[in-house]
Amino acid sequence: MRWRFKGSTPVSIKVLFALMVFNFAGQLATAYAVPHWAALQSDAAHSYLIHLRGSPAYFVQPWLGAYFDYGFWLHFVLLGLAFLMAWIHRDELERIG
């Protein structure tokens, strides 16, 4: 069973899924970059502490640390918004197959 939109996909759905892809890619890039480029000691610019399992504590800039911690939950918020948008546009959906 598959679903598709009658006509074209609404712009809000396209933007929302683009945000989900960018958030996922950003989370992967951050998870890769922190162990490779983060400082091991705190300084004025790198004051946010990040603990990774099996590795030492790293210090990053506060905005990057907040994104590292809360970006995972942002993905679930975006997924919930995707279901909300599908419900709002439910009259434009049709089942195929």
N, C-alpha and C positions, 0 to 999 in steps of 0.2 A: 504494500500500500504506500503510495506516494502522494504528496500534496504539491500543488503549484498554484500560482496566481493566474486568474483570468486576465489576459492582457499582459502588461509588464509589471514587474516587481516594484512596489512603492519605494520611493527614494529613502524614506525613513528606515526601512528594512535594510537596504543596501548600506547606508551609513552605519547602522548599528552593527552589522556583521563585519564591516571594515574596521570599526573600533575594536571588535572582539579579536580580529586577526592581529591588529597592531598591538593590542595589550598582550596577547599570547607571545608574540615575537619579542616584545619588550621584556617580558618576564624571563624568557629564555636567555636573551642577551644579557640581562642583569645577573642572572644566576651564573652565567659563564664568566662575566667580566669581574665580578666581585673577588673571587679567589685569585685572579690573575693580576689585577691592577689596584686593588684596595690597599690602603695603608694598614700596617700592623700596630701602629701607635697613633693615639689621638693627637690632633693639632687643631688650630683655630678653624680651618676649613673642613676638616674631616672629623666631625664630632659624634656621628651617629654610629652606635655599636651594632654589629650584625654577627650573630653566632650561626655558623654552619656546622652541621653534624660531622664530627671526625676531623675538624680543622680548627686552626686558631681563630681568635676573635679578630674581626676586621673592622676598620673605621672608614666610613664613607661620608659624603656630603649629606646633610639632613634630607633634602628633597629626594635623593636617590634611595636613602634608607627607608623613607616612608613609602615610596613606590615599591620597593622590594618587599616590605611587610604587608602592604594593603592591596597591591596589584592582584594578588591571588583572589581576594574577596571581590575586587572590582569585576573580575571575570564572571563570577556568579551573579552579580548585580546586572551586568550586561546580558547574561543569559535569561534572567528573569524579565528584563525589558523586552527581549526578543519574544518571549512567550506572550507578554502583554501586547506587543505590537501585532502578533499573529491573531490574538483575540480581537483586537480593535479592527483589524482588516479581515475578519473571518468571513464576511460576505463576499470578499474577492477571492477566496480560496476554493479550489475544487480538488476532489480526489480523483486520481488517475490510477489505472492498473489494477 
